[in-house]
Amino acid sequence: TVQQIADTVGCSRATLYRALDVTKAS
């Protein structure tokens, strides 16, 4: 469903931003 896709994209985006934060902190 569209909601499922939106949830997956949002989850992936959150993971990506967290990875960027970790990289920036190093």
C-alpha positions in Angstrom: 0.0 0.0 0.0 1.0 3.6 -0.3 1.2 3.9 3.5 3.6 1.0 3.6 5.9 2.6 1.0 5.8 5.9 2.9 6.7 4.1 6.1 9.6 2.3 4.4 10.9 5.5 2.8 10.7 7.3 6.1 12.5 4.5 7.9 15.3 4.5 5.4 15.6 8.3 5.5 15.9 8.2 9.3 18.6 5.5 9.1 20.4 7.5 6.5 20.4 10.7 8.5 21.5 8.8 11.6 24.5 7.4 9.6 25.3 10.9 8.4 25.2 12.2 12.0 27.6 9.4 13.1 30.0 10.3 10.2 29.9 14.0 11.1 30.5 13.2 14.8 33.6 11.1 14.1 
